[in-house]
Amino acid sequence: MAIKKSTAEQHEEVNWPYGKKNYISFGVALLVILIGFYTLSQGSDTLAPVLLVIGYMVLIPISLMLKDDVVEKQSQNSDITD
């Protein structure tokens, strides 16, 4: 009869792929989006859509794709030790 390991022993440590750069750029994106919604509520027909498109279609994807040096080094070190 085989003894199963507990779930804590079966799972490997998961590194979170986002660092400080990601959070700062995501905060900037949210700020641009909030400004876009504010200008939309004030009746802007040109500035608000531009800010919202930039926030949603440019800044948020950039904040998700940025690589932080610390996170990359941690993932490289974990690959080496495995």
N, C-alpha and C positions, 0 to 999 in steps of 0.2 A: 504494500500500500504506500503510495507516494504522498508525501506531505507537501501541500501547496504553501508557497510563500505568501506573506501578507501583501496586500495591495501596495503598501508603502514601499516594500522592498522590490516590488516588480517594476515600479515606475522609475524612470530616470529623471534626473534633474532637468527642468525645462528653463532655458534662458529666455528672458523677455527681450525681443528684438528691438525695442525702442529705448532711446536714451534721451538725454537732456535736449539735444538739438530737435528731436521729433516733437517733444512737448512744447518747446518755445515756438516752433513754426506752426504747430497746430493751434496754439493760443492766438497767434497773429491771424491765422485763417478765421478763427471764430470771431475775433474782433472785427475783421473786415466784413464778415457776414452780418454781424449785429449792426454795424454802421449801414450796411446795405438795406437791412430791414427798417432801420430808423429813417433813412432817407426815403424809402418807399412809403412809409406811413406819413411823411411830410408832403407827399405828392410828387416826388421826383420821378420823371418818366425816362430819364437818360442815365443818370448817375447810379441809381439803385440797381437796375439790372446788370450794369457793368460790374459793380462791386460784388453782387451775388454770384455772377458767373465766374469771376476771378477767384472768389473764395471757395466755391464748391468744385469748380472744374480744374483749377490750377493749384491753389495753395494747399488744400487738403491732400490731394494725391502726392504733392511734393513732400509734405510732412510725413506721409507714410513711407515714402521711398528713400528718405535720407538715411544714410548710414552713419552711426556714431562710432568714433574710433574706439571707445572703451568697450562697447558691445562687440565690435569685430574682434578685438584682442581676446575677450573672454571666450568667444566661440572658437577662435583658433587654438587657444590653450586647452579647451575641453576636447577638441579634436585630436590634439597631440597626445593627451593623457589617455585617451581611449584605446 
